[in-house]
Amino acid sequence: MKKTLWLGMMLASTLLVCSACGTKTENGLKYKILEKGNGRAAQMGDIIEGTLTLSSGDSVLFALDQSEKIFQISESIYPGDLNEGFLKLHEGDSAVFYVAVDSLVKYMGGGMPDFVKDYMVYSVKVNKLYTEEELQQEEMLAMAEARQNETPAIEKYLAENNLTAQPDENGLYFIQTKKGTGKVVEQGQEVSVNYVGKRLDGKIFDTNLEEVAQANGMLMPGRTYEPMTFRAGVGQMIPGFDMAVLKMNKGSKATVIIPFDLAYGPRPVSEDLPAFTTLVFEIELVDIR
């Protein structure tokens, strides 16, 4: 949940031009309910799932079009902040909040860009409200369902790609495709690797090999395509990637299937990597130092 609430923390310490402001809260926060929902009222501690647009004048600064957990309501940081406004909402509501920039500067410190004048404007649609307990329960159920579905999906991938492997004690599937030379990587050693990252459906989401990127229409102008260097086994990479590299020696190659528990877990990373994504990496260990 920490990842999903970072935006809420940011919004609580930021602010937006007020035209046709509707109502004011007790401490002067201006807002307008655009569409009234019929769900339950927001309570202190609730987590808001919905969409949000942050704007200033004619400029859109940020837009979250897909429904996500965007804010956890807490005690007000200063009079008339967004926490106070969100307590006026219900499930299904759409609202606009006009947060005074001078209040932000006064209570939070710092400055504002020149184009931000009187208000920051937050347009919010509340799709669902969760208590912490409700959210934890929903996440646990989603996690259990994802775990139940993951093993058959991995077995299908192995069969379709003529691969044979069993998970190790951590759940990692490691298939060596080329032997290397010398000692196996030790924790803390600096290594350089080439890699191709895929999902179980074969969709490539990242690579540091220029020819692979070009062949799959994902070449990024300005990116330097060269071996990636990091220290193995110290948490610079996702757990499953670290575990795989600690099984390799110089010049070796491997196909590695990383269950979501050893990857990004319930956290969505991008459109290509939604929550509970099982990862497949083709890894070549280029050098050990």
N, C-alpha and C positions, 0 to 999 in steps of 0.2 A: 504494500500500500504506500510505502514511502515514495516510490517512484511516481505514482499517480497523483500524489498530493503536492509535489514540488511546485506545480503551477499555482495552486492555491496560496502557497506561502509567498510566491513571487507577487501575486496579485494583491495580497494584503499589504504589501510594502510599496505599491506603485499607485499612480493615479491619473482621470481624463476630463467637445465644446457643448455646453448645455443649451439646447433649444427645446422649447416645449416641455420643460421639466414638469413632472407631475406632482407627487407628494413628497413630503419631507419626513424623515424619522425624527425621533425625539431630540437627537443631537445634530440635526440639520443636514443629514445625507439626503440628497435629492434623488428620487427614483420615479419610474413610471412602469406600471404593470401593463404590458401590451396584450397579453392573453392570459386569462385566468384558468388555472387547472382545477381539478376536483380531487386531487390527492391530499395526503396528510400534510400538516404544517411542519415546517422545519423546526428543529430543536437544537439546542446547544450540543455540540459534539457530532452532529450529523455530517456525513460525507455526501456531497452533491455530485451526482453524475449527470452530465449534460454537455451542451455545446457553449462556446463562448467566443465573442469577438471583442477585441480591445482596439479602440480607435481614438484619434485626436483630430478634431476638425474633419477634413476630408480624407485623412490618411488612416488606413487600416494598419495597425501595428502588429497585430497577431490575430489569427483566426483558427479556431479549433472546430472543424465541421463535423467530425465524428464524435459520438457520445463517449466521454471518458470521465473518470473521477477527477474533478477539477478543483475541489475546495473542501476543506473540513472546517466547519464553523467552530470558532473558539471565542474566548473572552476578547472583547474589543481591545485593540492595541492603543487606539486613541478614539476620542469621541467622533462619531460619524464615519467610522471606517466600514469596509465591506461586510465585516462580520455582523454588524448591526443591521445592514440592509438585507442580507441573506436570511435573517430570522423572520423577515416579512413574507417569505416565499412559501409556496406549496408545490407538491409534485404536479407537473404539467404547466406551471407558470412560465411565461416569457416576460422578461423585465429588462429595463435599462437603468443603470446606476451612473450617476454623475458625481465623481469623487473630486473634491476641491484640491487643486494642486498646492495651494498655500498651506492647507492642513497637513498634507503629506510632508512638505518641506519642514514645517514647524515641528512635527512629532517624530518624523523618521530621519530627518537630516538629509544631506545630499542636495543635488540640484536636478533640474529638468532641462531637456533639450529646448532650444529657442522656439521651436514650432509648437510646443505644448504650452498653452496659455492658462486658461482658467480651470478646465476640468479634463479628467480622463474619463472616457465613456466605456462602460462594460455592458455588453448586450449578452444576456444569459438565458438559456432555455434549460429548465430543470426537468430532466426526464425521470429521475428516480432519486429518492433520499434513502440513505442507509444509516443505521446505527453502526458503531464499530463492530458489535457482535453480529449483526446481520451480514455485514460485509465479510467478516472472517468466515462465517458459516458458508456463504456463497462461494468464496474463494476455495474453501476446503472441498466443497462438493465438485467444483470445476476441476480442481487438482486431481481428485480421485477418479473422475471420469476420464480425464486426459491420460492418467497413468494406465487405466484399464485399456484404453484404445491404443496406447503407444506400442506395446510389445507386439501385437499382431501386425501393426504397420511396419515395424522394423523387420519382422520375419518375412513379410511380403517383399520388402525392398531387397533383402538378402537373396531370396529366391529368384526374383526378377533379374538380378544382376549376377547370378551364379556365384555368390559369395557364401562362404561358410565361416561362422564365427559364433562364439558364446560370450556373453557379457562377463567382465572380470568382477572382482569383489565389489567394485564401485558402481557397476552397471555399464561401464564403457565397453564398446565393441571395437577391438583393435585388430586390424588385418594388415600384416606386413606384406607389401607388394614388391619391395626390393631390399636386399640386405645391404647394410653399410659396413663400415670398418671401424675398428677402435672401440673404446669404451662407450657405454651408454651414458647419456646426459645425466649429470648430477644436479640436484637442486641448487639454484643460485647461479649456475653457469650461464654465460651469455651465449645465446644461440641465434642463428639466422635460418629462416625457413622460407620456402615458397609454399603457397597454399591456394586451394580452390574451395570455397565454402558453398554448400548446396543444401537444399531441403530434401526430404524424402521423395518429393515429386520430381526431383531433378532440376528445379529452378535454382540457378546460380545467383547468389546474393552478394558475393564479394570474392575478389581474387587479387593477388599482387603480380599475376602473370599477364603481361600486356597482350600477348597473342590470344589468350583465353578471353580477356575483357573485350578485345576487338571483335572476336568471333561471335560473341554473345550480345553485341550492341550495348555494352556498358562501359566503354572506354571513357575515362574522366580526364578532360583537358587539364593540364597542369599537374596531374598526379605523377609522381615518380614511381615507376614500376621497377622495383628491386626487392631483394630478399628482406623480409621483416625481421628486425633484431629485437630481442627482449631477453630478460632473465627468466629462466625456466623455473617453474614451481614456486614462485613467490607472489602469485596473485595478480600479475600484470595481464594475464589472459583469463578467459572463462575457465572454470575448473577442468572441464573435459579436455580442453586443448592442452592445458598444462600437463595433465595426466598422460596424454598421448605422447607428448614430446619426451617425457621422462622414461619412455620405453624405447627410444630411438637412439641410434648412433649416427655418426657423420656419413652422409651419402645415402642413408636409408630412406625409403618411401613407405607410406602407409595410407590405407583408407580407414577412417575413424568415424564411427557412428556415436554421436553424443546425445544421450537422452536429455530431455529439457531440464531435468533436475540438475544436470551438470553443465547446462548452458545458461539461458536467460530465465528459466522457470516460468512463472505466470506473468512476467513482464513483457508487454509488447515493445519491440524495438523499432519497427518500421512496418510499412505495408507488406513488405516481403517477409518479415519475421514477426508474425503475430504471437500472442501469448501461447505458451506450451509447444513451441516449435522444436522438433527433433532436428539436429544438425548433422550433416555429413561433410567431412573434410578430407580432401586429398592433400597430404602433407609430405613435403620433401625437406629433410634436414640438411641444409647446405653446409653449415659450419658450426663448430663449437669452439668457444674461446674461454 
